[in-house]
């Protein structure tokens, strides 16, 4: 049996629980300090008994990477709670992080060629991770690494002795996934894992996540700006806009039939690879540039076609509607 | 058929020599392509397949280590023909921006960071037109207005604009002198979905109003589907298929194109998608014969020995594949 699954039953039923997580960066320019709210009161959770791919989507600057960095302990949250199996991540000691947390939660980064040093043979990373986390005995190292590599469709013979530049983007990203799998994690934090991979190999990485979920019970937090792959791979999705999670729920509902005006506009603007379904109406980019970074009102009010005075003055609450959470005044009444 | 630019049997290699070791990257190997007047031609393919190099040659920007090893490249403006490869640098400079212009990918690195947008417009226009500062300002403001941009951008520095705004200013700069041929290299790649749509629509609007010709390089097939009249598919420095957009998406004949279209995730469909087996070849040492044959599930014996010629299937649809050219009536792919 997979040890990840065995551990899951012993603790809380929530794998990852994020509650009103906020990160404010103070930007100093001379004597003036401006505040940038990167993540504003984000809520979402992953259940431990049900492995899933959870997509975190949004445009650049919407705060999705900041969320990932906070989960990985690279950035300290300003406020809010971040719990993994019931334990507050920010309170973990260094030792706990190494002996427990990072065995369970592993990152995969955007650019595999930046992840690996060009001067080191690529298999070193796999062996080093296994040794550092004391996963297997020294004599078992080779077969173990080979076994992990086979789960991403590679073999040790194929990559041993090679440097990162000798691999294709897709292969290097697979090794990057294999490195994350060495510790036998329960949760992978994948930050834009396919954006640097060629179109012809992109689906192989996304399919790999689906396989890991179905066969090994690994949950994946899939951070992306590409909504088409998010729809293909994910079970649930949270759409972020300038720090807010504005709509979250099952991916078929959120992207299939979006409720929030922003998600609706987003869906309409994804270029469909089908010449029979071209964009119909023209989009106006007027509100995009004058957008003031105000902290009052809805963050989409300046571009929203349905914005009212209330939207510009008050902050909407997340409401449950048709199986998902929406942060919009249009749906508050019900 | 009237063409605006034509490349014949073009070979462009990157040749570098360091410490006595010569490396040759065959970025464009025997490509013939015609760009028709008034069309939007898209060039698609994965990274490192030579699409940006093709655009460079079309622009006439051939600087070492890029060298033209063989073939010809011609422009036709009105009744005059120009041989790009033998043109002097001065002649090329005169043609550039006024007849041929270029929209680069990273708009942050294109605009001069220490000059206001208005001054950049002035620099652009006075190189080709005999106008004073007030007249160029007026011309630029009028043009920005026609593109739906506010005249205020004239007074700001590039870093004060958002990414989408900068890209639109770059488009305005590239088209202010009404060039006949506009070359765009990944114009929307770094942009967010909503902004991307706005920029693509602007490109189309400019092309239609000015009656110019647009050559667009992108790896995003969704953008091609929305914008292009014709699509050229490049693989490892070779043109493998060229056809009208509908043909490429609905009935592709080259196995590579079939895989490419098949692997695209779509928003209304969660069924399994597979990616192409294997990996793209390096351009330094490409496989013999058809360059796709090591990854191709339908590879014949001949594919590993001979290079398939570009075969005309009628209606402007051309494919370089033995499955199509050898056996005429069999099911392709």
Interface residues (C-beta under 8 A of the other chain):
Chain A: X59 X60 X168 X169 X170 X171 X198 X199 X200 X201 X202 X203 X204 X206 X207 X225 X227 X228 X229 X231 X232 X252 X255 X256 X265 X266 X267 X269 X270 X271 X272 X273 X274 X275 X276 X277 X278 X279 X282 X283 X284 X285 X288 X289
Chain B: X46 X47 X148 X161 X162 X163 X164 X165 X168 X192 X193 X194 X195 X196 X197 X198 X200 X201 X219 X220 X221 X222 X223 X224 X225 X226 X245 X246 X249 X250 X259 X260 X261 X263 X264 X265 X266 X267 X268 X270 X272 X273 X274 X275 X276 X279 X280
